[in-house]
Amino acid sequence: SSEDVGLWLKSDDAIISNDPTDPDRWDAWKDHSRHSNSVEAEYDTVPWSMTSPDAEHNFHPYATGFTKDRFFRERNASFVADDRVIVPLTMIAVTRLSELPDTDSVARIMGVSSNSVWSQANEPGISVTGADSDYPGRVELRVMSDPYTAPDYLYSSPVPLSDTSIAYAKVGGSNNTEVTIGINNESSFSVLDSPAAIDGDNFSLGYGVYYDQAVGFNGDIMEVLWFETALTDNELMRVNSYLAVKHGIGLSSDYLASDNTVVWQSTVNSAYNTDVFGLGRDDTSGLNQLISRSVTSPELTVSTTTDFASGNNTARPVLGADRSFALMGHNGGAVSFSSTNVSGSYSYRSERVWLYQASSLIAPLAMKFDLPALAPGSKVYLVRRNADDDFSAGAVTLGEVNSSTGEIAGIELTDGDYFTLAITLDSDEDGVIDPEDAFPNDPTETEDTDGDGIGDNADTDDDGDGYTDDDEVLAGSDPKDDSSVPADNDNDGISDVTDTDDDN
């Protein structure tokens, strides 16, 4: 909550404008911590403005376009001391890196320093390393040690380009020498030779210079938190869970609500911990995510309304009570319709299946699928099973998906449901689906009652009992039932009704 954090900046509540004629002007990031110490915009000629929410940023606004002359800064940050002190810290940032710095430098996300003229923000700080460095695209933590040194630490994996991610670093331990750095709840651990210190209260967001060895951040920044303590693993997981749900970021671990309740259990089926995302409300953190899409898997958008384009701040039905969550992850399968593991009259189902986990959910869901190309005459349905993903029997149909828009509304799922898409094919578009059509590619035929390979429309003896259809109709027998035959006294294959010589 705001009482537990030293600095908390959110792009979805960041505008403090002194110009009433320009409502989009972004003069500062509002600080949601107990300090309420806003971080002001700095620019040379181009003012800051809020960038509109979009699906790539999980329907939240963002700041972009950082340079050495265009960033955000607070010269007297109240969450750090104004001289060198040895204190623990945890820095967390939600960013979307569009490209690497093209030099052997670092793109600073945030940091603090003394208030010297040349120094915007130094150490401690987290950055992304440049393309020309030995380890391009890594999250770097650079700390100030006592005695005066500035060692840096890199996380082993590069930051994914064009995907929103959570970068974090913390320093703590009994001597303030233990360092953890990572991305999306995956981290590495190191030990400093000397205690880490903070050298001032000049905070910078999006740019930091150390003898001109840093550049503006190459991408977008959505949310920043700085804790005045080294979070425990559990605390960090709770913060990362909040950020992951809000920003559409998939974690491989459990997801925790603010009260430590597990709202996504990764061990239910480990095959479904891919691209976990969803909706959530948690009043402690201010989370109220009412539309969401995984930033790494755009095939499914979930909302509480059929507006799948507007930002998360658009008026929508509430999700439910405090700490309501509706999360889902998939099995990594292709979205194409190629699996025959589906019951009923369906021709195929999608290889991709989602697992749904929910708590305290009230509102029904609306879904928008990015459908693959469909054969003419296809119809798409949302189907589910509870407790397992074997759709060969017992698949429950939830409704038809609009094959043009991929949308379906009014969906109510149960915790532990597996759901997928299934299709019926009508290849010849004659109104009869392929599984029920004896001639799926011939629009003039659908039935072959006697199985002789001739469609009933062309066959003169549909049931193959030796009597023509016309003869049976006149005689009153059923032309499609070989056990229903007309009276034929002389057994010559002509019903007595039409035979001119009944006894031959």
VENPEKA-V31200 format. One record per residue. N is the residue number from 1. RES is the residue in one letter. PHI is phi in whole degrees, -180 to 180 (NA if undefined). NEAR is the number of other C-alpha atoms within 10 Angstrom. D_FIRST is the distance of its C-alpha to the first C-alpha in whole Angstrom. Layout:
# VENPEKA-V31200
N;RES;PHI;NEAR;D_FIRST, N;RES;PHI;NEAR;D_FIRST
This chain:
# VENPEKA-V31200
1;S;NA;14;0, 2;S;-64;16;4, 3;E;-79;9;5, 4;D;-101;13;6, 5;V;-124;18;7, 6;G;-87;24;10, 7;L;-148;26;11, 8;W;-146;25;10, 9;L;-115;25;13, 10;K;-124;20;13, 11;S;-69;20;17, 12;D;-82;20;17, 13;D;-151;15;16, 14;A;-124;23;17, 15;I;-85;19;21, 16;I;-130;17;22, 17;S;-103;15;25, 18;N;-93;12;28, 19;D;-115;11;31, 20;P;-65;8;31, 21;T;-86;8;33, 22;D;-129;10;31, 23;P;-67;13;28, 24;D;-93;16;27, 25;R;-70;17;27, 26;W;-111;22;24, 27;D;-88;22;24, 28;A;-167;22;21, 29;W;-88;25;18, 30;K;-71;21;15, 31;D;-89;21;12, 32;H;-92;21;9, 33;S;-83;21;8, 34;R;-66;16;9, 35;H;-80;16;13, 36;S;49;15;13, 37;N;-107;20;16, 38;S;-64;22;17, 39;V;-105;24;19, 40;E;-88;18;22, 41;A;-76;20;25, 42;E;-126;19;28, 43;Y;-160;14;31, 44;D;-89;10;35, 45;T;-127;8;36, 46;V;-102;9;34, 47;P;-65;12;31, 48;W;-82;22;28, 49;S;-142;19;27, 50;M;-71;18;25, 51;T;-86;15;26, 52;S;-61;15;26, 53;P;-62;19;24, 54;D;-150;15;26, 55;A;-64;21;27, 56;E;-65;18;27, 57;H;-111;27;23, 58;N;52;23;22, 59;F;67;26;22, 60;H;-124;25;20, 61;P;-71;23;22, 62;Y;-160;23;22, 63;A;-105;22;23, 64;T;-149;24;26, 65;G;93;14;29, 66;F;-78;24;28, 67;T;-141;18;31, 68;K;-70;18;32, 69;D;-111;13;33, 70;R;-147;21;30, 71;F;-159;25;26, 72;F;-126;23;23, 73;R;-152;26;23, 74;E;-128;21;22, 75;R;-76;19;24, 76;N;-130;17;23, 77;A;-67;21;19, 78;S;-78;17;17, 79;F;-91;18;15, 80;V;-133;23;19, 81;A;-77;17;22, 82;D;-90;18;25, 83;D;-143;14;27, 84;R;-69;18;27, 85;V;-140;15;25, 86;I;-100;19;24, 87;V;-140;18;21, 88;P;-74;24;19, 89;L;-162;23;16, 90;T;-139;23;15, 91;M;-112;25;15, 92;I;-136;26;15, 93;A;-140;23;16, 94;V;-101;25;17, 95;T;-136;27;21, 96;R;-133;25;24, 97;L;-80;23;27, 98;S;-89;16;30, 99;E;-160;16;33, 100;L;-81;22;33, 101;P;-56;23;34, 102;D;-90;16;38, 103;T;-131;16;38, 104;D;-84;15;38, 105;S;-141;20;35, 106;V;-129;32;31, 107;A;-98;31;29, 108;R;-73;29;26, 109;I;-86;31;23, 110;M;-158;26;21, 111;G;-179;29;22, 112;V;-132;27;23, 113;S;-161;28;26, 114;S;-73;23;28, 115;N;-95;18;29, 116;S;-66;10;33, 117;V;-64;6;34, 118;W;-80;11;35, 119;S;-107;17;31, 120;Q;-82;25;28, 121;A;-163;31;26, 122;N;-112;29;27, 123;E;-114;27;26, 124;P;-74;27;23, 125;G;-161;25;23, 126;I;-118;30;23, 127;S;-145;27;25, 128;V;-121;29;28, 129;T;-75;27;31, 130;G;-79;23;34, 131;A;-66;18;37, 132;D;-92;14;40, 133;S;-82;15;38, 134;D;-66;10;39, 135;Y;-130;18;36, 136;P;-67;21;35, 137;G;77;27;31, 138;R;-89;25;29, 139;V;-73;28;26, 140;E;-118;26;27, 141;L;-105;28;25, 142;R;-115;20;27, 143;V;-118;25;26, 144;M;-100;23;28, 145;S;-105;23;30, 146;D;-120;16;32, 147;P;-70;10;35, 148;Y;-63;11;34, 149;T;-143;11;34, 150;A;-137;16;32, 151;P;-71;16;32, 152;D;-127;15;30, 153;Y;-133;21;29, 154;L;-118;22;29, 155;Y;-81;24;27, 156;S;-68;16;31, 157;S;-103;15;30, 158;P;-72;16;30, 159;V;-69;26;27, 160;P;-67;16;29, 161;L;-78;14;30, 162;S;64;17;29, 163;D;-124;19;26, 164;T;-62;29;23, 165;S;-146;26;21, 166;I;-107;25;18, 167;A;-104;27;20, 168;Y;-149;28;18, 169;A;-152;29;19, 170;K;-141;27;18, 171;V;-130;28;21, 172;G;-169;22;21, 173;G;89;13;23, 174;S;-62;8;25, 175;N;-110;15;27, 176;N;57;21;24, 177;T;-120;19;27, 178;E;-93;20;25, 179;V;-120;23;24, 180;T;-126;21;22, 181;I;-142;26;22, 182;G;-171;25;22, 183;I;-135;25;22, 184;N;51;22;20, 185;N;73;21;19, 186;E;-111;16;23, 187;S;-143;15;24, 188;S;-130;14;26, 189;F;-126;13;26, 190;S;-141;13;28, 191;V;-126;15;29, 192;L;-76;17;30, 193;D;-76;12;33, 194;S;-134;17;32, 195;P;-60;23;28, 196;A;-83;32;26, 197;A;-129;25;25, 198;I;-109;27;24, 199;D;-108;24;27, 200;G;162;24;25, 201;D;-123;23;23, 202;N;-94;24;24, 203;F;-95;28;21, 204;S;-132;29;23, 205;L;-122;28;21, 206;G;92;28;24, 207;Y;-163;29;27, 208;G;-157;34;28, 209;V;-119;22;31, 210;Y;-133;15;33, 211;Y;52;9;37, 212;D;61;12;36, 213;Q;-98;13;35, 214;A;-137;25;32, 215;V;-131;25;32, 216;G;-63;24;30, 217;F;-65;31;27, 218;N;-89;26;29, 219;G;164;22;27, 220;D;-119;23;24, 221;I;-122;26;21, 222;M;-112;21;18, 223;E;-159;22;14, 224;V;-140;23;14, 225;L;-133;21;11, 226;W;-130;25;12, 227;F;-97;19;11, 228;E;-89;18;13, 229;T;-156;17;14, 230;A;-86;23;16, 231;L;-62;19;13, 232;T;-71;12;15, 233;D;-59;9;17, 234;N;-68;11;15, 235;E;-64;14;11, 236;L;-64;17;13, 237;M;-65;22;14, 238;R;-67;22;11, 239;V;-66;20;10, 240;N;-65;24;13, 241;S;-64;26;14, 242;Y;-58;23;11, 243;L;-67;22;13, 244;A;-66;24;16, 245;V;-64;28;16, 246;K;-65;26;15, 247;H;-108;29;18, 248;G;72;29;20, 249;I;-101;28;20, 250;G;-85;27;22, 251;L;-110;25;21, 252;S;-91;16;24, 253;S;-98;18;22, 254;D;-64;16;20, 255;Y;-110;25;17, 256;L;-120;21;14, 257;A;-78;24;12, 258;S;-63;19;8, 259;D;-91;10;11, 260;N;81;12;13, 261;T;-68;13;16, 262;V;-78;15;18, 263;V;-108;20;18, 264;W;-139;25;21, 265;Q;-98;15;23, 266;S;-70;19;25, 267;T;-92;11;28, 268;V;-57;13;29, 269;N;-160;13;31, 270;S;-62;14;30, 271;A;-70;13;33, 272;Y;-111;21;30, 273;N;-90;25;27, 274;T;-103;21;28, 275;D;52;23;26, 276;V;-63;29;24, 277;F;-160;30;22, 278;G;156;29;21, 279;L;-107;26;19, 280;G;-166;30;16, 281;R;-131;26;14, 282;D;-146;18;10, 283;D;-67;15;9, 284;T;-61;13;5, 285;S;-94;15;5, 286;G;79;12;8, 287;L;-69;17;11, 288;N;-151;22;14, 289;Q;-84;26;17, 290;L;-110;26;20, 291;I;-147;33;22, 292;S;-156;30;22, 293;R;-150;29;25, 294;S;-59;29;25, 295;V;-73;22;25, 296;T;-112;19;28, 297;S;-147;18;30, 298;P;-81;15;30, 299;E;-71;14;33, 300;L;-141;17;30, 301;T;-117;22;28, 302;V;-121;27;26, 303;S;-151;25;25, 304;T;-94;23;25, 305;T;-147;19;28, 306;T;-84;17;31, 307;D;-83;16;30, 308;F;-105;20;29, 309;A;-122;13;29, 310;S;-72;15;27, 311;G;-67;21;24, 312;N;-64;23;21, 313;N;-83;16;20, 314;T;-69;12;24, 315;A;-59;11;24, 316;R;-142;14;24, 317;P;-58;14;24, 318;V;-68;18;21, 319;L;-75;25;20, 320;G;163;17;20, 321;A;-75;16;18, 322;D;-54;17;14, 323;R;62;22;14, 324;S;-93;23;17, 325;F;-140;26;18, 326;A;-136;26;21, 327;L;-115;23;22, 328;M;-151;27;25, 329;G;-138;26;27, 330;H;-118;22;31, 331;N;-92;17;34, 332;G;83;16;34, 333;G;-73;11;38, 334;A;-69;13;39, 335;V;-81;18;39, 336;S;-64;16;43, 337;F;-89;19;45, 338;S;-139;15;47, 339;S;-85;15;46, 340;T;-97;15;48, 341;N;-79;17;46, 342;V;-156;22;46, 343;S;-93;17;48, 344;G;78;14;49, 345;S;-90;14;51, 346;Y;-74;19;49, 347;S;-83;21;50, 348;Y;-149;20;47, 349;R;-130;26;44, 350;S;-69;22;41, 351;E;-67;19;41, 352;R;-83;18;37, 353;V;-128;22;35, 354;W;-106;25;31, 355;L;-103;28;30, 356;Y;-114;22;27, 357;Q;-129;21;25, 358;A;-143;20;23, 359;S;-145;19;21, 360;S;59;15;21, 361;L;-81;23;22, 362;I;-116;15;24, 363;A;-67;18;25, 364;P;-69;17;28, 365;L;-105;23;28, 366;A;-115;20;30, 367;M;-130;23;31, 368;K;-130;22;33, 369;F;-102;19;35, 370;D;-88;15;36, 371;L;-78;21;40, 372;P;-74;14;42, 373;A;-61;9;46, 374;L;-112;15;47, 375;A;-69;13;51, 376;P;-54;11;53, 377;G;82;17;53, 378;S;-75;16;49, 379;K;-126;18;47, 380;V;-113;22;43, 381;Y;-134;20;42, 382;L;-94;20;38, 383;V;-126;22;39, 384;R;-140;26;37, 385;R;-141;21;37, 386;N;-103;19;35, 387;A;81;13;35, 388;D;-153;13;37, 389;D;-109;17;38, 390;D;-90;15;42, 391;F;-89;23;43, 392;S;-70;11;46, 393;A;-151;11;46, 394;G;77;14;44, 395;A;-70;21;42, 396;V;-101;15;41, 397;T;-82;16;41, 398;L;-96;17;38, 399;G;151;14;40, 400;E;-89;18;42, 401;V;-90;22;40, 402;N;-62;16;41, 403;S;-70;20;43, 404;S;-86;10;43, 405;T;-101;11;39, 406;G;77;17;38, 407;E;-101;20;36, 408;I;-152;21;36, 409;A;-126;20;34, 410;G;70;15;33, 411;I;-87;14;32, 412;E;-121;12;31, 413;L;-108;20;30, 414;T;-112;16;30, 415;D;-50;16;28, 416;G;92;17;30, 417;D;-73;19;32, 418;Y;-106;26;33, 419;F;-135;27;34, 420;T;-155;23;37, 421;L;-107;25;39, 422;A;-128;30;43, 423;I;-130;26;46, 424;T;-110;21;49, 425;L;-104;25;52, 426;D;-131;23;55, 427;S;-59;20;56, 428;D;-96;21;60, 429;E;53;16;58, 430;D;-100;17;60, 431;G;90;13;57, 432;V;-119;21;58, 433;I;-67;23;55, 434;D;-52;23;56, 435;P;-62;15;56, 436;E;-108;13;58, 437;D;-111;21;61, 438;A;-68;20;64, 439;F;-133;20;64, 440;P;-65;21;61, 441;N;-112;15;62, 442;D;-124;14;65, 443;P;-68;15;64, 444;T;-92;14;67, 445;E;-134;19;67, 446;T;-133;22;64, 447;E;-125;19;67, 448;D;-143;20;69, 449;T;-58;20;70, 450;D;-95;18;73, 451;G;65;13;71, 452;D;-94;12;74, 453;G;85;12;72, 454;I;-110;18;73, 455;G;-61;20;71, 456;D;-58;22;72, 457;N;-66;13;72, 458;A;-97;11;75, 459;D;-77;17;76, 460;T;-85;17;80, 461;D;-137;22;79, 462;D;-60;26;75, 463;D;-95;24;76, 464;G;64;18;78, 465;D;-95;17;81, 466;G;95;14;84, 467;Y;-111;23;84, 468;T;-65;18;83, 469;D;-59;21;80, 470;D;-63;12;82, 471;D;-63;22;85, 472;E;-68;22;82, 473;V;-62;13;81, 474;L;-65;12;85, 475;A;-83;19;85, 476;G;89;14;82, 477;S;-89;19;80, 478;D;-91;16;77, 479;P;-71;25;77, 480;K;-113;19;74, 481;D;-133;14;75, 482;D;-71;17;77, 483;S;-91;11;78, 484;S;-105;14;79, 485;V;-124;21;82, 486;P;-77;21;85, 487;A;-64;17;89, 488;D;-145;18;91, 489;N;-57;15;94, 490;D;-100;14;96, 491;N;52;12;92, 492;D;-99;15;93, 493;G;82;17;89, 494;I;-123;22;90, 495;S;-63;23;89, 496;D;-59;19;92, 497;V;-62;15;91, 498;T;-108;13;92, 499;D;-77;16;94, 500;T;-85;10;98, 501;D;-140;11;99, 502;D;-61;16;97, 503;D;-100;11;100, 504;N;57;9;101
